[in-house]
Amino acid sequence: MIVKLKPTDGKEIKKGEWTFNWQNELKDKTKQVYKLTTLSNPSIIHGLISLTDKGDHIFIDLIESAKFNKGKNKLYRGVAGNLVAFVCKRAFELNYEGVVSFIAKTQLVSHYEQTLGAKLFGGNRMFIDTNEAVILTTKYFKDFKL
């Protein structure tokens, strides 16, 4: 389940459990922050994503899986993929043809190319275009229709 957080929901995000400063993301009025939880336990956050509506596409500012969803012994696989698919879905809903962009860490560029179908635009800026957005969105949202 993916739910939009309000600026006052910062108490849910415990500082020591996350690498990024999510409080800053929540305070920034230009950004929207969403959490990924399970239906069975909506109080445990599995991943977070911050995005900005650019008027013709959505830019992912930050994305992070919970510590227990990282590494070899992660609890759930696909947390980041699920969140990115959600953003693609939002980009379709906003009539942006599913287009999403983000800036990747250098060491993750090839990973994003392989797992998300993202393309390098310039420097470390990457984007997901309509075809890949359809693939991602239908993978994670079975009832999604264009």
VEXTOR-67292 format. One record per atom (N, C-alpha, C, O): x, y, z; residue number from 1. Coordinates in steps of 0.2 Angstrom, whole numbers, plus 5000, padded with zeros to 4 digits. Each point is the difference from the previous one (the first is absolute). Layout:
BEGIN
+------+------+------+-----+
!    X !    Y !    Z !   n !
+------+------+------+-----+
!    X !    Y !    Z ! NUM !
...
+------+------+------+-----+
//
This chain:
BEGIN
+------+------+------+-----+
!    X !    Y !    Z !   n !
+------+------+------+-----+
! 5004 ! 4994 ! 5000 !   1 !
! 4996 ! 5006 ! 5000 !   1 !
! 5005 ! 5006 ! 5000 !   1 !
! 5004 ! 5001 ! 5004 !   1 !
! 4994 ! 5004 ! 4992 !   2 !
! 5004 ! 5006 ! 4999 !   2 !
! 4996 ! 5006 ! 5002 !   2 !
! 4994 ! 5001 ! 4997 !   2 !
! 5008 ! 5003 ! 5008 !   3 !
! 4996 ! 5005 ! 5003 !   3 !
! 5004 ! 5006 ! 5000 !   3 !
! 5006 ! 5000 ! 5002 !   3 !
! 4991 ! 5006 ! 4996 !   4 !
! 5003 ! 5006 ! 5001 !   4 !
! 5001 ! 5003 ! 5007 !   4 !
! 4995 ! 4999 ! 5004 !   4 !
! 5011 ! 5003 ! 4998 !   5 !
! 5001 ! 5003 ! 5006 !   5 !
! 4999 ! 5007 ! 5001 !   5 !
! 5001 ! 5004 ! 4995 !   5 !
! 4996 ! 4999 ! 5010 !   6 !
! 4999 ! 5007 ! 5001 !   6 !
! 5006 ! 5002 ! 5004 !   6 !
! 5004 ! 4996 ! 5003 !   6 !
! 4998 ! 5011 ! 4997 !   7 !
! 5006 ! 5003 ! 5003 !   7 !
! 5000 ! 4998 ! 5008 !   7 !
! 5005 ! 4999 ! 5003 !   7 !
! 4989 ! 5000 ! 5000 !   8 !
! 4999 ! 4998 ! 5007 !   8 !
! 5001 ! 4993 ! 5001 !   8 !
! 5000 ! 4998 ! 5006 !   8 !
! 5001 ! 4998 ! 4989 !   9 !
! 5001 ! 4992 ! 5001 !   9 !
! 5007 ! 4999 ! 5001 !   9 !
! 5002 ! 4994 ! 5000 !   9 !
! 5003 ! 5011 ! 5001 !  10 !
! 5007 ! 4998 ! 5001 !  10 !
! 5002 ! 4996 ! 5006 !  10 !
! 5005 ! 4997 ! 5000 !  10 !
! 4990 ! 5003 ! 5005 !  11 !
! 5001 ! 4995 ! 5006 !  11 !
! 5001 ! 4993 ! 4998 !  11 !
! 5003 ! 4996 ! 5003 !  11 !
! 4993 ! 5002 ! 4992 !  12 !
! 5000 ! 4993 ! 4997 !  12 !
! 5007 ! 4998 ! 4998 !  12 !
! 5002 ! 4994 ! 5000 !  12 !
! 5002 ! 5011 ! 4998 !  13 !
! 5007 ! 4998 ! 4997 !  13 !
! 5005 ! 5002 ! 5005 !  13 !
! 5002 ! 5005 ! 5002 !  13 !
! 5001 ! 4989 ! 5001 !  14 !
! 5005 ! 5001 ! 5005 !  14 !
! 5007 ! 5001 ! 4997 !  14 !
! 5002 ! 4996 ! 4996 !  14 !
! 5001 ! 5010 ! 5006 !  15 !
! 5006 ! 5002 ! 4997 !  15 !
! 5005 ! 4995 ! 4999 !  15 !
! 5003 ! 4999 ! 4995 !  15 !
! 4999 ! 4997 ! 5010 !  16 !
! 5005 ! 4995 ! 5000 !  16 !
! 4999 ! 4994 ! 4996 !  16 !
! 5005 ! 4997 ! 4998 !  16 !
! 4989 ! 5003 ! 4999 !  17 !
! 4998 ! 4994 ! 4996 !  17 !
! 5001 ! 5001 ! 4993 !  17 !
! 5000 ! 4995 ! 4996 !  17 !
! 5002 ! 5011 ! 5002 !  18 !
! 5000 ! 5002 ! 4993 !  18 !
! 5006 ! 5004 ! 4998 !  18 !
! 5003 ! 5004 ! 5005 !  18 !
! 5000 ! 4995 ! 4989 !  19 !
! 5006 ! 5004 ! 4998 !  19 !
! 4999 ! 5007 ! 4999 !  19 !
! 5003 ! 5004 ! 5002 !  19 !
! 4991 ! 4997 ! 4994 !  20 !
! 4998 ! 5007 ! 4998 !  20 !
! 4996 ! 5004 ! 5005 !  20 !
! 4997 ! 4997 ! 5005 !  20 !
! 5004 ! 5009 ! 4995 !  21 !
! 4996 ! 5005 ! 5004 !  21 !
! 4993 ! 5001 ! 4998 !  21 !
! 4999 ! 5004 ! 4996 !  21 !
! 4996 ! 4991 ! 5006 !  22 !
! 4993 ! 5001 ! 4997 !  22 !
! 4996 ! 5005 ! 5003 !  22 !
! 4995 ! 5002 ! 4997 !  22 !
! 5008 ! 5001 ! 5009 !  23 !
! 4996 ! 5006 ! 5003 !  23 !
! 5001 ! 5006 ! 4995 !  23 !
! 4995 ! 5003 ! 4999 !  23 !
! 5011 ! 4998 ! 4998 !  24 !
! 5000 ! 5005 ! 4995 !  24 !
! 4996 ! 4999 ! 4994 !  24 !
! 4997 ! 5005 ! 4997 !  24 !
! 5002 ! 4989 ! 5001 !  25 !
! 4996 ! 4999 ! 4994 !  25 !
! 4993 ! 5001 ! 5002 !  25 !
! 4996 ! 5003 ! 4996 !  25 !
! 5001 ! 4995 ! 5010 !  26 !
! 4994 ! 5002 ! 5002 !  26 !
! 4998 ! 5007 ! 5001 !  26 !
! 4995 ! 5003 ! 4998 !  26 !
! 5010 ! 5001 ! 5004 !  27 !
! 4999 ! 5007 ! 5001 !  27 !
! 5000 ! 5004 ! 4993 !  27 !
! 4997 ! 5006 ! 5000 !  27 !
! 5006 ! 4991 ! 4995 !  28 !
! 5001 ! 5004 ! 4993 !  28 !
! 4993 ! 4999 ! 4997 !  28 !
! 4997 ! 4995 ! 4998 !  28 !
! 4999 ! 5011 ! 5001 !  29 !
! 4994 ! 5000 ! 4997 !  29 !
! 4999 ! 4999 ! 4993 !  29 !
! 4995 ! 4998 ! 4997 !  29 !
! 5011 ! 5002 ! 5000 !  30 !
! 5000 ! 4998 ! 4992 !  30 !
! 5000 ! 4992 ! 4999 !  30 !
! 5000 ! 4998 ! 4995 !  30 !
! 5002 ! 4998 ! 5011 !  31 !
! 5000 ! 4993 ! 4999 !  31 !
! 4995 ! 4996 ! 5003 !  31 !
! 4996 ! 5003 ! 5005 !  31 !
! 5003 ! 4991 ! 4993 !  32 !
! 4995 ! 4996 ! 5003 !  32 !
! 5004 ! 4994 ! 5002 !  32 !
! 5004 ! 4997 ! 4997 !  32 !
! 4994 ! 5000 ! 5009 !  33 !
! 5003 ! 4994 ! 5003 !  33 !
! 4995 ! 4995 ! 5001 !  33 !
! 4995 ! 5001 ! 5003 !  33 !
! 5007 ! 4993 ! 4995 !  34 !
! 4996 ! 4994 ! 5001 !  34 !
! 5003 ! 4995 ! 5003 !  34 !
! 5007 ! 4999 ! 5000 !  34 !
! 4990 ! 4997 ! 5004 !  35 !
! 5002 ! 4994 ! 5003 !  35 !
! 4997 ! 4993 ! 4998 !  35 !
! 4995 ! 5000 ! 4997 !  35 !
! 5009 ! 4995 ! 5003 !  36 !
! 4998 ! 4994 ! 4997 !  36 !
! 4999 ! 4995 ! 5007 !  36 !
! 5005 ! 5000 ! 5003 !  36 !
! 4990 ! 4997 ! 4998 !  37 !
! 4998 ! 4996 ! 5005 !  37 !
! 4997 ! 4994 ! 4998 !  37 !
! 4999 ! 4999 ! 4994 !  37 !
! 5000 ! 4996 ! 5010 !  38 !
! 4996 ! 4994 ! 4998 !  38 !
! 4993 ! 5001 ! 5003 !  38 !
! 4999 ! 5004 ! 5004 !  38 !
! 4996 ! 4993 ! 4993 !  39 !
! 4993 ! 5000 ! 5002 !  39 !
! 4999 ! 4998 ! 5007 !  39 !
! 4996 ! 5002 ! 5004 !  39 !
! 5008 ! 4992 ! 4997 !  40 !
! 4999 ! 4997 ! 5007 !  40 !
! 5003 ! 5004 ! 5006 !  40 !
! 4998 ! 4999 ! 5005 !  40 !
! 5007 ! 5005 ! 4993 !  41 !
! 5003 ! 5004 ! 5005 !  41 !
! 5002 ! 5007 ! 4998 !  41 !
! 5006 ! 5002 ! 4998 !  41 !
! 4989 ! 5003 ! 5001 !  42 !
! 5001 ! 5006 ! 4997 !  42 !
! 5005 ! 5005 ! 5005 !  42 !
! 5001 ! 5005 ! 4998 !  42 !
! 5000 ! 4993 ! 5008 !  43 !
! 5005 ! 5004 ! 5004 !  43 !
! 5007 ! 4999 ! 4999 !  43 !
! 5004 ! 5004 ! 5002 !  43 !
! 4998 ! 4991 ! 4994 !  44 !
! 5007 ! 4999 ! 4999 !  44 !
! 5001 ! 5002 ! 4992 !  44 !
! 4997 ! 4998 ! 4996 !  44 !
! 5008 ! 5007 ! 5004 !  45 !
! 5002 ! 5003 ! 4993 !  45 !
! 5005 ! 4996 ! 4997 !  45 !
! 5006 ! 4999 ! 5003 !  45 !
! 4993 ! 4998 ! 4991 !  46 !
! 5005 ! 4996 ! 4997 !  46 !
! 5004 ! 5004 ! 4995 !  46 !
! 5006 ! 4998 ! 4998 !  46 !
! 4991 ! 5008 ! 5000 !  47 !
! 5004 ! 5005 ! 4995 !  47 !
! 4997 ! 5006 ! 5000 !  47 !
! 4994 ! 5001 ! 5001 !  47 !
! 5010 ! 5004 ! 4997 !  48 !
! 4998 ! 5007 ! 4999 !  48 !
! 5002 ! 5003 ! 4994 !  48 !
! 5005 ! 4998 ! 4997 !  48 !
! 4991 ! 5007 ! 5000 !  49 !
! 5002 ! 5003 ! 4994 !  49 !
! 4997 ! 5007 ! 5000 !  49 !
! 4995 ! 5002 ! 5002 !  49 !
! 5009 ! 5003 ! 4995 !  50 !
! 4999 ! 5007 ! 5000 !  50 !
! 5000 ! 5002 ! 4993 !  50 !
! 5005 ! 4998 ! 4996 !  50 !
! 4990 ! 5005 ! 5001 !  51 !
! 4999 ! 5002 ! 4993 !  51 !
! 4998 ! 5007 ! 5000 !  51 !
! 4997 ! 5004 ! 5004 !  51 !
! 5005 ! 4999 ! 4990 !  52 !
! 4998 ! 5007 ! 4998 !  52 !
! 4996 ! 4999 ! 4993 !  52 !
! 5003 ! 4997 ! 4995 !  52 !
! 4991 ! 5006 ! 5004 !  53 !
! 4997 ! 5001 ! 4994 !  53 !
! 5003 ! 5005 ! 4996 !  53 !
! 5000 ! 5006 ! 5002 !  53 !
! 5003 ! 4993 ! 4992 !  54 !
! 5003 ! 5005 ! 4996 !  54 !
! 4996 ! 5002 ! 4995 !  54 !
! 5002 ! 5004 ! 4995 !  54 !
! 4991 ! 4995 ! 5005 !  55 !
! 4996 ! 5002 ! 4995 !  55 !
! 4999 ! 4996 ! 4993 !  55 !
! 4995 ! 5001 ! 4997 !  55 !
! 5010 ! 4995 ! 5002 !  56 !
! 5000 ! 4996 ! 4994 !  56 !
! 5003 ! 4993 ! 5001 !  56 !
! 4999 ! 4996 ! 4996 !  56 !
! 5004 ! 5003 ! 5010 !  57 !
! 5002 ! 4994 ! 5003 !  57 !
! 5001 ! 5000 ! 5007 !  57 !
! 4999 ! 5006 ! 5003 !  57 !
! 5002 ! 4989 ! 5001 !  58 !
! 5001 ! 5000 ! 5007 !  58 !
! 5008 ! 4998 ! 5001 !  58 !
! 5003 ! 4996 ! 4997 !  58 !
! 5000 ! 5008 ! 5007 !  59 !
! 5007 ! 5000 ! 5002 !  59 !
! 5000 ! 4996 ! 5007 !  59 !
! 4997 ! 5003 ! 5005 !  59 !
! 5007 ! 4992 ! 4996 !  60 !
! 5001 ! 4996 ! 5006 !  60 !
! 5006 ! 5004 ! 5003 !  60 !
! 5005 ! 5000 ! 4998 !  60 !
! 4993 ! 5003 ! 5008 !  61 !
! 5005 ! 5004 ! 5004 !  61 !
! 5004 ! 4995 ! 5004 !  61 !
! 5007 ! 5000 ! 5000 !  61 !
! 4990 ! 4995 ! 5004 !  62 !
! 5003 ! 4995 ! 5004 !  62 !
! 4996 ! 4994 ! 5000 !  62 !
! 4994 ! 5000 ! 4999 !  62 !
! 5009 ! 4994 ! 5002 !  63 !
! 4997 ! 4994 ! 5001 !  63 !
! 5004 ! 4996 ! 5004 !  63 !
! 5007 ! 5000 ! 5000 !  63 !
! 4990 ! 4996 ! 5005 !  64 !
! 5004 ! 4996 ! 5005 !  64 !
! 4996 ! 4994 ! 5002 !  64 !
! 4994 ! 5001 ! 5002 !  64 !
! 5009 ! 4994 ! 4999 !  65 !
! 4997 ! 4994 ! 5003 !  65 !
! 5002 ! 5000 ! 5007 !  65 !
! 5006 ! 5002 ! 5002 !  65 !
! 4990 ! 4995 ! 5002 !  66 !
! 5001 ! 4999 ! 5007 !  66 !
! 5006 ! 4996 ! 5001 !  66 !
! 5002 ! 4996 ! 4996 !  66 !
! 5002 ! 5005 ! 5010 !  67 !
! 5006 ! 4996 ! 5001 !  67 !
! 4999 ! 4992 ! 4999 !  67 !
! 5004 ! 4997 ! 4997 !  67 !
! 4990 ! 5001 ! 5005 !  68 !
! 4999 ! 4993 ! 5000 !  68 !
! 4998 ! 4998 ! 4993 !  68 !
! 4999 ! 4994 ! 4999 !  68 !
! 5001 ! 5010 ! 4997 !  69 !
! 4998 ! 4998 ! 4993 !  69 !
! 5006 ! 5002 ! 4995 !  69 !
! 4999 ! 5001 ! 4994 !  69 !
! 5007 ! 4999 ! 5009 !  70 !
! 5006 ! 5001 ! 4996 !  70 !
! 5005 ! 4994 ! 5001 !  70 !
! 4999 ! 4996 ! 5005 !  70 !
! 5005 ! 5003 ! 4990 !  71 !
! 5005 ! 4994 ! 5001 !  71 !
! 4997 ! 4993 ! 4998 !  71 !
! 4995 ! 4999 ! 4998 !  71 !
! 5010 ! 4996 ! 5003 !  72 !
! 4998 ! 4993 ! 4999 !  72 !
! 4994 ! 4998 ! 5004 !  72 !
! 4996 ! 4996 ! 4997 !  72 !
! 5004 ! 5006 ! 5009 !  73 !
! 4995 ! 4997 ! 5005 !  73 !
! 4993 ! 5004 ! 5000 !  73 !
! 4997 ! 5000 ! 5005 !  73 !
! 5002 ! 5004 ! 4990 !  74 !
! 4994 ! 5005 ! 5000 !  74 !
! 4994 ! 4996 ! 5001 !  74 !
! 4999 ! 4994 ! 4998 !  74 !
! 4996 ! 5009 ! 5006 !  75 !
! 4993 ! 4997 ! 5001 !  75 !
! 4996 ! 5000 ! 4994 !  75 !
! 4997 ! 4994 ! 4998 !  75 !
! 5003 ! 5011 ! 4998 !  76 !
! 4996 ! 5000 ! 4993 !  76 !
! 5005 ! 5003 ! 4995 !  76 !
! 5004 ! 5004 ! 5001 !  76 !
! 4995 ! 4992 ! 4993 !  77 !
! 5004 ! 5003 ! 4994 !  77 !
! 4995 ! 5004 ! 4996 !  77 !
! 4994 ! 5000 ! 5001 !  77 !
! 5008 ! 5005 ! 4995 !  78 !
! 4996 ! 5004 ! 4996 !  78 !
! 4997 ! 5006 ! 5003 !  78 !
! 4995 ! 5003 ! 4997 !  78 !
! 5007 ! 4999 ! 5009 !  79 !
! 4998 ! 5006 ! 5003 !  79 !
! 5001 ! 5006 ! 4996 !  79 !
! 4995 ! 5004 ! 4998 !  79 !
! 5011 ! 4997 ! 4999 !  80 !
! 5001 ! 5006 ! 4996 !  80 !
! 4996 ! 5000 ! 4994 !  80 !
! 4998 ! 5005 ! 4997 !  80 !
! 5002 ! 4989 ! 5000 !  81 !
! 4997 ! 4999 ! 4993 !  81 !
! 4992 ! 5001 ! 5001 !  81 !
! 4997 ! 5003 ! 4996 !  81 !
! 5000 ! 4995 ! 5010 !  82 !
! 4993 ! 5002 ! 5001 !  82 !
! 4999 ! 5007 ! 5001 !  82 !
! 4995 ! 5003 ! 4997 !  82 !
! 5010 ! 5001 ! 5006 !  83 !
! 4999 ! 5007 ! 5001 !  83 !
! 5001 ! 5004 ! 4993 !  83 !
! 4996 ! 5004 ! 4999 !  83 !
! 5009 ! 4993 ! 4997 !  84 !
! 5001 ! 5004 ! 4994 !  84 !
! 4994 ! 4998 ! 4995 !  84 !
! 4997 ! 5005 ! 4996 !  84 !
! 5000 ! 4989 ! 5004 !  85 !
! 4994 ! 4998 ! 4996 !  85 !
! 4994 ! 5005 ! 5002 !  85 !
! 4996 ! 5002 ! 4996 !  85 !
! 5003 ! 4999 ! 5011 !  86 !
! 4995 ! 5005 ! 5002 !  86 !
! 5001 ! 5007 ! 4997 !  86 !
! 4995 ! 5003 ! 4998 !  86 !
! 5011 ! 4999 ! 5002 !  87 !
! 5002 ! 5007 ! 4997 !  87 !
! 4998 ! 5000 ! 4993 !  87 !
! 4997 ! 5005 ! 4997 !  87 !
! 5005 ! 4989 ! 4999 !  88 !
! 4998 ! 5000 ! 4993 !  88 !
! 4992 ! 5000 ! 4999 !  88 !
! 4997 ! 5003 ! 4996 !  88 !
! 5000 ! 4993 ! 5009 !  89 !
! 4992 ! 5000 ! 5000 !  89 !
! 4998 ! 5007 ! 5001 !  89 !
! 4995 ! 5002 ! 4996 !  89 !
! 5007 ! 5002 ! 5008 !  90 !
! 4998 ! 5007 ! 5001 !  90 !
! 5002 ! 5004 ! 4994 !  90 !
! 4995 ! 5004 ! 4998 !  90 !
! 5010 ! 4995 ! 4999 !  91 !
! 5002 ! 5004 ! 4994 !  91 !
! 4995 ! 4998 ! 4994 !  91 !
! 4999 ! 5005 ! 4996 !  91 !
! 4998 ! 4989 ! 5004 !  92 !
! 4995 ! 4999 ! 4995 !  92 !
! 4994 ! 5003 ! 5002 !  92 !
! 4996 ! 5003 ! 4996 !  92 !
! 5002 ! 4997 ! 5011 !  93 !
! 4994 ! 5003 ! 5002 !  93 !
! 5000 ! 5008 ! 4999 !  93 !
! 4995 ! 5003 ! 4999 !  93 !
! 5011 ! 5000 ! 5001 !  94 !
! 5001 ! 5007 ! 4999 !  94 !
! 5000 ! 5002 ! 4992 !  94 !
! 5002 ! 5006 ! 4999 !  94 !
! 4998 ! 4989 ! 4997 !  95 !
! 5000 ! 5001 ! 4993 !  95 !
! 5007 ! 5002 ! 4998 !  95 !
! 5001 ! 5003 ! 4995 !  95 !
! 5004 ! 4994 ! 5008 !  96 !
! 5007 ! 5001 ! 4999 !  96 !
! 5003 ! 4994 ! 4996 !  96 !
! 5006 ! 4999 ! 4999 !  96 !
! 4990 ! 4996 ! 4998 !  97 !
! 5002 ! 4994 ! 4997 !  97 !
! 5005 ! 4996 ! 5004 !  97 !
! 5003 ! 4996 ! 4997 !  97 !
! 4996 ! 5004 ! 5009 !  98 !
! 5004 ! 4996 ! 5005 !  98 !
! 5007 ! 5002 ! 5001 !  98 !
! 5004 ! 4996 ! 5003 !  98 !
! 4998 ! 5010 ! 4994 !  99 !
! 5007 ! 5002 ! 5000 !  99 !
! 5002 ! 5002 ! 5007 !  99 !
! 4997 ! 5004 ! 5003 !  99 !
! 5009 ! 4993 ! 4999 ! 100 !
! 5003 ! 5002 ! 5007 ! 100 !
! 5007 ! 5001 ! 4999 ! 100 !
! 5004 ! 4997 ! 4995 ! 100 !
! 4999 ! 5007 ! 5009 ! 101 !
! 5008 ! 5001 ! 4999 ! 101 !
! 5002 ! 5000 ! 5007 ! 101 !
! 4997 ! 5001 ! 5005 ! 101 !
! 5010 ! 4998 ! 4996 ! 102 !
! 5004 ! 5000 ! 5006 ! 102 !
! 5007 ! 5001 ! 4999 ! 102 !
! 5002 ! 4999 ! 4994 ! 102 !
! 5002 ! 5002 ! 5011 ! 103 !
! 5007 ! 5001 ! 5000 ! 103 !
! 5003 ! 4994 ! 5003 ! 103 !
! 4998 ! 4999 ! 5006 ! 103 !
! 5005 ! 4996 ! 4991 ! 104 !
! 5003 ! 4994 ! 5003 ! 104 !
! 5007 ! 5001 ! 5002 ! 104 !
! 5004 ! 5004 ! 4998 ! 104 !
! 4998 ! 4992 ! 5008 ! 105 !
! 5007 ! 5000 ! 5002 ! 105 !
! 5003 ! 4996 ! 4994 ! 105 !
! 4997 ! 4995 ! 4997 ! 105 !
! 5009 ! 5007 ! 5002 ! 106 !
! 5004 ! 4997 ! 4994 ! 106 !
! 5000 ! 4992 ! 5000 ! 106 !
! 4999 ! 4997 ! 4995 ! 106 !
! 5002 ! 5000 ! 5011 ! 107 !
! 5001 ! 4993 ! 5001 ! 107 !
! 4993 ! 4997 ! 4998 ! 107 !
! 5000 ! 4993 ! 5000 ! 107 !
! 4994 ! 5010 ! 5000 ! 108 !
! 4994 ! 4997 ! 4999 ! 108 !
! 4997 ! 5001 ! 4993 ! 108 !
! 4995 ! 4998 ! 4999 ! 108 !
! 5008 ! 5006 ! 4997 ! 109 !
! 4998 ! 5001 ! 4993 ! 109 !
! 4998 ! 4994 ! 4997 ! 109 !
! 4995 ! 4999 ! 4997 ! 109 !
! 5010 ! 4996 ! 5002 ! 110 !
! 4998 ! 4994 ! 4996 ! 110 !
! 4995 ! 4996 ! 5004 ! 110 !
! 4996 ! 4996 ! 4997 ! 110 !
! 5004 ! 5004 ! 5009 ! 111 !
! 4995 ! 4996 ! 5004 ! 111 !
! 4993 ! 5003 ! 4998 ! 111 !
! 4995 ! 4996 ! 4999 ! 111 !
! 5004 ! 5011 ! 5001 ! 112 !
! 4993 ! 5003 ! 4998 ! 112 !
! 4999 ! 4998 ! 4993 ! 112 !
! 4994 ! 5000 ! 4998 ! 112 !
! 5011 ! 5000 ! 4997 ! 113 !
! 4999 ! 4998 ! 4993 ! 113 !
! 4997 ! 4993 ! 5000 ! 113 !
! 4995 ! 4999 ! 4996 ! 113 !
! 5008 ! 4996 ! 5008 ! 114 !
! 4998 ! 4993 ! 4999 ! 114 !
! 4993 ! 4999 ! 5004 ! 114 !
! 4996 ! 4997 ! 4997 ! 114 !
! 5003 ! 5006 ! 5009 ! 115 !
! 4994 ! 4998 ! 5004 ! 115 !
! 4994 ! 5005 ! 4998 ! 115 !
! 4994 ! 4997 ! 5001 ! 115 !
! 5007 ! 5009 ! 4997 ! 116 !
! 4994 ! 5004 ! 4999 ! 116 !
! 4999 ! 5002 ! 4993 ! 116 !
! 4995 ! 5003 ! 4998 ! 116 !
! 5010 ! 4995 ! 4998 ! 117 !
! 5000 ! 5003 ! 4993 ! 117 !
! 5002 ! 5007 ! 4999 ! 117 !
! 4998 ! 5003 ! 4995 ! 117 !
! 5005 ! 5000 ! 5010 ! 118 !
! 5001 ! 5007 ! 5000 ! 118 !
! 5006 ! 5001 ! 4994 ! 118 !
! 5004 ! 4996 ! 4999 ! 118 !
! 4996 ! 5010 ! 4999 ! 119 !
! 5005 ! 5002 ! 4995 ! 119 !
! 5003 ! 5006 ! 5002 ! 119 !
! 4998 ! 5005 ! 5004 ! 119 !
! 5009 ! 4996 ! 4995 ! 120 !
! 5004 ! 5005 ! 5001 ! 120 !
! 4999 ! 5006 ! 4996 ! 120 !
! 4999 ! 5000 ! 4994 ! 120 !
! 5000 ! 5006 ! 5009 ! 121 !
! 4998 ! 5006 ! 4996 ! 121 !
! 5006 ! 5005 ! 4999 ! 121 !
! 5001 ! 5002 ! 4995 ! 121 !
! 5003 ! 4998 ! 5011 ! 122 !
! 5006 ! 5005 ! 5000 ! 122 !
! 5002 ! 5000 ! 5007 ! 122 !
! 4997 ! 5000 ! 5004 ! 122 !
! 5010 ! 4999 ! 4996 ! 123 !
! 5003 ! 5000 ! 5007 ! 123 !
! 4997 ! 4993 ! 5003 ! 123 !
! 5000 ! 4995 ! 4997 ! 123 !
! 4997 ! 5006 ! 5009 ! 124 !
! 4997 ! 4995 ! 5004 ! 124 !
! 4993 ! 5000 ! 5000 ! 124 !
! 4996 ! 4996 ! 5003 ! 124 !
! 5001 ! 5009 ! 4993 ! 125 !
! 4993 ! 5001 ! 4999 ! 125 !
! 4997 ! 4994 ! 4996 ! 125 !
! 5002 ! 4999 ! 4994 ! 125 !
! 4993 ! 4998 ! 5009 ! 126 !
! 4997 ! 4994 ! 4996 ! 126 !
! 4992 ! 5001 ! 5000 ! 126 !
! 4997 ! 5004 ! 5003 ! 126 !
! 5000 ! 4993 ! 4992 ! 127 !
! 4993 ! 5000 ! 4999 ! 127 !
! 4997 ! 4993 ! 4998 ! 127 !
! 5003 ! 4996 ! 4998 ! 127 !
! 4991 ! 5004 ! 5004 ! 128 !
! 4996 ! 4994 ! 4998 ! 128 !
! 4995 ! 5003 ! 4995 ! 128 !
! 4996 ! 5004 ! 5002 ! 128 !
! 5004 ! 4993 ! 4992 ! 129 !
! 4995 ! 5002 ! 4995 ! 129 !
! 4993 ! 4996 ! 5000 ! 129 !
! 5000 ! 4995 ! 5004 ! 129 !
! 4996 ! 5007 ! 4992 ! 130 !
! 4993 ! 4997 ! 5000 ! 130 !
! 5000 ! 4992 ! 4999 ! 130 !
! 4997 ! 4997 ! 5004 ! 130 !
! 5007 ! 5000 ! 4992 ! 131 !
! 5000 ! 4993 ! 4999 ! 131 !
! 5002 ! 4996 ! 5006 ! 131 !
! 4997 ! 4995 ! 5003 ! 131 !
! 5009 ! 5007 ! 5000 ! 132 !
! 5002 ! 4997 ! 5006 ! 132 !
! 4996 ! 5002 ! 5006 ! 132 !
! 4999 ! 4996 ! 5005 ! 132 !
! 4998 ! 5010 ! 4995 ! 133 !
! 4995 ! 5001 ! 5006 ! 133 !
! 4994 ! 4996 ! 4999 ! 133 !
! 4997 ! 4998 ! 5006 ! 133 !
! 5000 ! 5000 ! 4988 ! 134 !
! 4995 ! 4995 ! 5000 ! 134 !
! 5002 ! 4993 ! 5003 ! 134 !
! 4996 ! 4997 ! 5003 ! 134 !
! 5010 ! 5001 ! 4995 ! 135 !
! 5002 ! 4994 ! 5002 ! 135 !
! 5001 ! 5000 ! 5008 ! 135 !
! 4997 ! 4995 ! 5003 ! 135 !
! 5006 ! 5010 ! 5000 ! 136 !
! 5000 ! 5000 ! 5007 ! 136 !
! 4994 ! 5001 ! 5004 ! 136 !
! 4998 ! 4996 ! 5004 ! 136 !
! 4997 ! 5008 ! 4993 ! 137 !
! 4994 ! 5001 ! 5003 ! 137 !
! 4996 ! 4994 ! 5000 ! 137 !
! 4996 ! 4998 ! 5005 ! 137 !
! 5003 ! 4998 ! 4989 ! 138 !
! 4996 ! 4994 ! 5000 ! 138 !
! 5003 ! 4995 ! 5004 ! 138 !
! 4996 ! 4995 ! 5002 ! 138 !
! 5011 ! 5005 ! 4999 ! 139 !
! 5003 ! 4995 ! 5004 ! 139 !
! 4998 ! 5000 ! 5008 ! 139 !
! 4998 ! 4995 ! 5003 ! 139 !
! 5001 ! 5011 ! 4999 ! 140 !
! 4999 ! 5001 ! 5007 ! 140 !
! 4992 ! 5002 ! 5002 ! 140 !
! 4998 ! 4999 ! 5005 ! 140 !
! 4999 ! 5003 ! 4990 ! 141 !
! 4993 ! 5002 ! 5000 ! 141 !
! 4996 ! 4996 ! 4995 ! 141 !
! 4998 ! 5003 ! 4995 ! 141 !
! 5000 ! 4991 ! 5007 ! 142 !
! 4996 ! 4996 ! 4995 ! 142 !
! 4994 ! 5002 ! 4997 ! 142 !
! 4998 ! 4999 ! 4994 ! 142 !
! 4999 ! 5006 ! 5010 ! 143 !
! 4993 ! 5003 ! 4997 ! 143 !
! 5001 ! 5006 ! 4996 ! 143 !
! 4996 ! 5003 ! 4998 ! 143 !
! 5011 ! 4999 ! 5001 ! 144 !
! 5001 ! 5006 ! 4996 ! 144 !
! 4998 ! 5000 ! 4993 ! 144 !
! 5002 ! 4995 ! 4997 ! 144 !
! 4995 ! 5010 ! 5000 ! 145 !
! 4998 ! 5000 ! 4993 ! 145 !
! 5001 ! 5007 ! 4998 ! 145 !
! 4999 ! 5005 ! 5003 ! 145 !
! 5004 ! 4995 ! 4991 ! 146 !
! 5001 ! 5007 ! 4997 ! 146 !
! 4994 ! 5003 ! 4997 ! 146 !
! 5000 ! 5006 ! 4997 ! 146 !
+------+------+------+-----+
//
